[in-house]
């Protein structure tokens, strides 16, 4: 169960130290971030991975059917955050690492806000006290180490929010995914997303723990969304393409979640179809961005020129 996950994480951590000698402090920080996100992502996914139910673990009560869904999405989002951090640490340069640290600082600040608002059960709050203390400590360390990293020389970049062009399909594909995810984040924050997308018995507010779990989901996917910008701003053409290929695989996991029996049992069919269509567009946009060298834009010479410039 959870001990096996902790043991595996520890083993991976020890093996990665051998390949970290030539990495900067920011890149090493991202490796630690990444492993923690994957561990917590697995914890949120709970019974799906043979672990304790996330509601029981973090809130001291079994998840309801829609709360289970919120925890699954929080878990997938956390794992994507972890993969992003590990990708940047091992596959990109210092400027992308610093931008990614900044995204993590933003995400950590959001999570500090959630910890503050939900509080520990020790004083009548929502979170199991041990998880509140442990998670709060980890998040605070993430935040402080991230802020320290920002002492690095982060260089100015050009605006990447611009009209997509057929001459740069990598940029266009990543921008489409960013736009779709940004739209969902705005829905998460400013509308009653569970009430609009799920069939809750007696109304979604009647399901204990649901909106508390939803808050964690929002912090993860906001970070997933902002990370696309960090890559677009500083990564090379080849790095952007590799990132897009990885993100295409993570969107397939999102589509898999949408097809699970637990998700289908609580989803509103019309909204379910709409969300699947949006994720299908996100997947295609990542494929276009990832394989743009084989399509019209971003030909291979531009890719090799970037490498030569970096040398």
N, C-alpha and C positions, 0 to 999 in steps of 0.2 A: 504494500500500500504506500502510504506517504513516506515511510522509512526508506523504501526502495527508491522512490523519486529523489529523496535527500541524498542517498548513497550515490546514485547515478550522477546527480548534480556535482557532488564532491569529487567524484572520479574525473568527470569532464573538466572540472576546474583545475585539478592537479595536472592533467595532461596539457591544458592550454597554457600553463605557465611556461612550458618549454618553448613555445613559439611567440612569447610576448617580449622577448629581450629587445627587439628592434622597434617596439611600439612606443608611442608617446604616452604621457600620463593620461591625456584625454582618451586615447584609444584603449588603454588598460582599464580606465574607469568604465568605458562602455561595455567591456567584456563582463565586468562584475554586474553592471546594470542588467545586461542581457540575460545572464544566468538567473538572476533574481526574478526577472519578469517571467521567464519560462516556468520557474518553480511555482510562483503565485498563480500563473495562468492555469497550470495543472490543478492547483488547489481550488480555483473557482469552478473548473469543469467537473470537479468532484466525482460523483458516481459514474459519469461517462468514462472516466479513466480508472475506475475501481477504487476511488478515494472517498473520503467522507463527504457527505452533502455540504455544499458551500454555505447554505443557510444555517445548518447546524454548527459548522465550524466557526463562522464569522459572526452570526447573529444569535446563536443559541436556540434556534428553532428551525425545524425542517422547512425547506423551501416549498412554497406553493407552486402550482403549475407554471404560472407566468414568471414568478421569481426564479424558478429553475432556468427558464429561458434567458432571463437577464444575467444570471450567473454564467451560463454557457457563453454568452456574448462577451461578458467581461473577461472570461478566461481566454477566448480566442483572441480578443484585442490585446491582452497582456502578452500572449505568446508572440503575436505579430510585433509588438513593441520590442520584445526580446530579440527576435530575429533581425529586426531593423538595427538594433544596437550592435549585434554581432557582425552583421554585414558591413556596417560602416567601420567597425574596428579592424576588420581583416581585409576588406576589399577597397577601401577608399583612403584619401589623404587627410591631413591635419585639419584643413579648413572645413571639410564635411563633418569631421569628428566634432569640432567646436560648435558647428551649427546644430548637430544632433544633441550635444550636451545642453544647448540652449532650449531645445524642444523638451528635453527631459526635465529641466528646471521648471518650465511652464507646467508640465504634467504633474510634477511633484507639488507645486504650489496648489494646483487644483485638489490633489489628494489630501494635502494638509487641511484645506478647507472642508473636505468631506469628513475627515477625522474630527475636526473641531465641531462641526454641526451635529454629527451623529453621537459622539461621545461614548464613554465606556459604561457598561452595565453596572460597574461599581458605584456610579452615581446616577443611575436611572437612565443611562443612554441606550443606544441600540447595539453596540458592539461588545462581543465577549472580551473581558478585560485583558486576558493574555494576548489575544490577537490585536487589540487596540494598542497595547504597549509595544509589542514586537513590530507590528506594521508601522506604527507611528515613529518608532526609533529608526527603522530602515528608511522610511520616507524622508525624515529629517536629515539623516546622513546623506542620502541621495541629493537632497537640496543643497546642503552646505558644500559637499564635494563638487557638485555641479557649478555652484557660484564661484568656488575657488578656481575651477578650470577656466572660467570665463576671463581670467586674467590673461589668457593667451591672446595672441595677435590675430583677432578675427577681422578679416578684411571685408571691405565694402563689396557688394555684389549688385548686378543690374536687376531691375524688376523682372520677375519671371511670370507675373500675372499679365499676360498679353494675349491677343487673338491668336489662336493656333494657326500654324501654317503647314501646308503640305511639304514644304521644304525641310521641315524638322519634325518628323513624325514621333520621335522620342519625346520631345517637349509636348507635342499635342496630346499624345496618349496619356502621359503623366498628369497633364492639366485636366483632362477629362475625369480621371479617377479622383483627383483632388476636389474638383467641383462637385461631383456626386457625393463624396464623403462629407464635404463641408455642408452641403444641403441637409444631409442626415443629422449632422451635429447640431445644426440650427433647430431642427425638429426636436431632437432630444432635449435641448435646453429650454426652448421657448414654447413648446406645445406639450400636451398630455400624450406623449408617444405611446405608452402602454395602452391607454384608453382608446386611442385611435386605431391601433394595429392588432389588439388582442381581445379575445372574448374572455372576460373575467367574470366569474360567478359573483353576483351581487355588486359588480363594479370593481374596477381595479384598485381603488383606494381601500376596499375591504380586505384585500389580500395582504396580510402582515409581512413586512420585510421587503416587499416588491420594490417600492420606490427608493428605499435605502440601498438595495442592490443595484438598482438602475443608476444611481449616482456614480458607483464605481465603474460601471460600463461606460458612462459618458467620459470619465477621465481617461480611460484607455483609448477609446476611439478618437478622441480629440488629438491625442498624441500621435496616433497612427496617421491621422489626416495631416497634421503639421509636418510630419517627417517627410512627406512627399515634397513639400516646399524646400526643405533643407537639402534634399538630394538635387532638386532642380536648380538650386542656386549655386552649388559649388562642385558637384561631381562631374567627372569627365563624361564624354559621350558614351564610352564603353561601360563605365560604372553605372550610368543611368539605365542603360539597356539591361544590365545584369540585375539591377534593383527591380526593374519592371517585370522581369521573368520571375523573380522570387515573389513579387506581389501578385502575379497571376495565379500562382499556386495557392497563396493565402486566400484569394477570392474564391477559389474552388472549395476551400474549407468552409467559407461562409455559405456557399450554395449547398454544401453538404449539410450544414446545420439547419438550413431552411427546409430540408427534406426529412429531418429526423421525425419520428412519430410524436415525440414530446412537443416539438415546435408546431407541427401540423395540427395537433389536437387543440391548440389554443389560438392559432392564428386566424384572423378574419380572411376568408378566401380571396376577396378582391384585393386587399392590401398585400396578401402573400404573393399574388401574381405580380403586382406592381413592384414589390421589393425584389423579386427574383429577376424581373426584367432589368431593373437598375443594376443589379449585381452582374448580370450577363453583359451589360454595356461596360461595366468596370473591368470585367475579365478581358473582353475584346480590346479595350483601350490599352491594357497592360501588355497583351500579346503584340499589338501594333507597335507599342513603344519598345518592347523587348526585342523584336525582330525587324526593326526599322531598316537595318542595313540590307535586308533581303527584299525590302519594299522600295517605294519611291524615294523616301527621304533618308537623310543621315547615312550616306554611302560609306563604304569601308575606308576610303582615303581619309575622311574626316576623323575616323576612329584612330587610325595610325598616326595622324598628325598630332592628335592630342597626346598620345604616348610619347612621341618624339619631343614635344614641347616640355613635358614633365621631366624628361631626362636632363 
